[in-house]
Amino acid sequence: MCALFETAARAEERVGGRDVLNFLDELEAQDIAADTLTRRPVRTDAVRLMTAHRSKGLEWRLVVVAGVQEGLWPDLRRRGSLLEADRIGRDGLAEPLPPGALLAEERRLFYVAATRARERLVVTAVKASAEDGDQPSRFLAELGVEPVDVTQRPRRPLAVAALVAELRSTTVDPAASPALRSAAAARLARLAALRDEEDRPLVPAADPDRWWGLYEPTHSGVPLRDRERPVALSGSALGQLADTCSLQWFLGREVRAEAPAGPAQGFGNVVHVLADDVASGRTPADLAVLMERLDTVWDALAFDAPWKSRQEKENARAALERFLRWHVLERGRTPVASEHPFDVTLKAEQYLVRVRGSMDRVERDEAGRAYVVDFKTGRSAPSAAEVARHPQLAVYQLAVGQGAVDDLFDGERPRSGGAELVQLRQGAVKRDGGDALPKVQAQESLETSGDGWVGELLATAAGRVLDERFAPRPGQHCTHCAFRAACSARPEGRQVVE
């Protein structure tokens, strides 16, 4: 029965996820008993780690018996298992050992462990300052040698990785003596030379060829962009390059290493398409019609669980309902276009910046001024101060000033009345209509507030792209960044070379 349970455990570790009947069928089909846990050959020049039971019959020049603590050695708890295999004897089932017999058995086992040493035996234990803390075993007093108390012992690495890190640190420590640094380098060389039976390195981290900190930063002598041509950017890229994290922009936009679009982006795309259809007149402003269209594509969005899909569908319904109420609301403006593309080239200091994109909605007020509306479906909204200097809204206004919407205003150049974010997932405050209407965040006209800061933003972004300066900049955006594990400004991505 014990062998059967061990075989079942090995089968579960090997494949897993099978039921008992499948396991028994495989077991009955075996012609020869299988054992995948064959012992590998033992290296003679290595440290062996084993239990006291496994050490019987073996000897070494040096033996370390570690952790000889009271409560662990002797361990006077009753032995036993589910099948009570320890009670099986020649004459049937034996009674469990009494405490005295358990103590004698533990003493014999300690004797076996201590007598495995031919030349030197080291026994260690820790002693807490309080009586209720860890205390050395009573067996230490039976060794015939007075234990030596070592207090304030220097911290020592207890794993190979920690040892390599300490040796590497010592080799480059200017405060260490030349002799100590040389000894650390020699020990690293010895570790790096160790190979297994297949000639693979046992401690690859000890080899300097694997130390990233010794490599020079990569550099290309050929620029990626022609400095005489305009730098092509989007409105959203400006904020990343100048205010957020240029490295995040480079890895996501240039390297194209961003993760595939998830359900959140799909949510936004669906709502934007339906809002565009209503604004263009292709779909009536009727919630039932929009939900019917939503049903035809919703199952294509991959959510983690059915309950999440249902929850997000209700959020989409609420967002569309807010949009419809906002769409028919009398606001003194008339929509003239939706999803309007633009492509303008702007001058920013010594740089030319080509900005391309699409305006979710363009509106005209009674004075003939142009307003650009950008729909948002995110869970969070920027602050009022961030909206006042929102790069994407500012770029929309600059595009209006460069003629991006002239064709919508009978060929005339309209003045910019401002731009605004309409947060469809979030309700407005009570004084602005409450939860039934979306939260609207307006940026006043740059003709009134001034556009000097936008020019600086464009110049900074273009300069970083042309100079290929993509340095990480930690902040709140790190929370949702897909490159945290490879970012040198984050603890999980920083290369430690001390």
Secondary structure, 3 states (H helix, E strand, C coil): CHHHHHHHHHHHHHCCCCCHHHHHHHHHHCCCCCCCCCCCCCCCCCCCCCCCCCCCCCCEEEEEECCCECCCCCCCCCCCCCCCHHHEECCEECCCCCHHHHHHHHHHHHHHHHCCEEEEEEECCCCCCCCCCCCECHHHHHCCCCCCCCCCCCCCCCCHHHHHHHHHHHHCCCCCCHHHHHHHHHHHHHHHCCECCCCCECCHHHCHHHCHHHCCCCCCCCCCCCCCCCEEECHHHHHHHHHHCHHHHHHHHHCCCCCCCCHHHHHHHHHHHHHHHHHHCCCCCCHHHHHHHHHHHHCCCCCCCHHHHHHHHHHHHHHHHHHHHHHHCCCCEEEEEEEEEEEEEEEECCEEEEEEEEEEEEEEECCCCEEEEEEECCCCCCCHHHHHCCHHHHHHHHHHHCCCCHHHHCCCCCCEEEEEEEEEEEECCHHHCHHHCEEEEEEECHHHHCCHHHHHHHHHHHHHHHHCCCCCCCCHHHHHCCCHHHCCCCCCCCCCCC
